[in-house]
Amino acid sequence: MTAGDRPENREYAKSTLAGVLQGSGMSDRHREILEAAAALFAERGYAATSIRDIGQRVGLLGGSLYHYIKSKEDLFVRIHDMALQVAEDRIRTAIEPLSDPWARLEAACVTMMEIQLDPNSLTMPLMNDFAAAPVEIRERLVEKRDAFELVFRDLIAALPLDPALDRGVYRLLLLTLLNNVSSWYRPGRMPPDDLGRQIFGIFKH
């Protein structure tokens, strides 16, 4: 059995954007375009990526490229939503076997850190580019972000917190921290899963 055939690696492949596209039923060419666009958006950001850039990466001229995509805006929204769905699915998979509310939140924090700090992850670069996107694009992205945050809203709703604590404030503080770790994290001192446990421990305390 090769490394790629191991069950844990097959499961990880399913939890990546490339893995989702692999099982989508779309043509190889269409999948190649989406993967190239996702990589460019993650590397350069929305504003600095053009349709021409995407076409050059996959070897297609503009007219041929528009056979597969409607516009850069639609493409970014589609990839952003798919990447966020991948992140949500990974978190739900991690918490599904657990019943204790604190254990479920810990698993969600650890998984979030593994996604955030994975250098090959597209999810966080796309999420972090939110502010740079035009207003009309941001409005289309909010719905998916709100759906993603429902995972943490439900997890926190189940916690035996002090009634004096506002659960909405608790959730916003936790998500703000989890979503911004990549801006200050430096590899080496602490692996992502340990950092996730540290953050969870602070919020449990």
Secondary structure as UniProt FT lines:
FT   HELIX           3..5
FT   HELIX           7..14
FT   HELIX           17..22
FT   HELIX           28..44
FT   TURN            47..48
FT   HELIX           51..58
FT   HELIX           62..65
FT   TURN            66..68
FT   HELIX           72..95
FT   TURN            96..97
FT   HELIX           101..116
FT   TURN            119..120
FT   HELIX           123..128
FT   HELIX           130..132
FT   HELIX           135..157
FT   TURN            163..164
FT   HELIX           167..180
FT   HELIX           181..183
FT   TURN            187..188
FT   HELIX           192..204
//
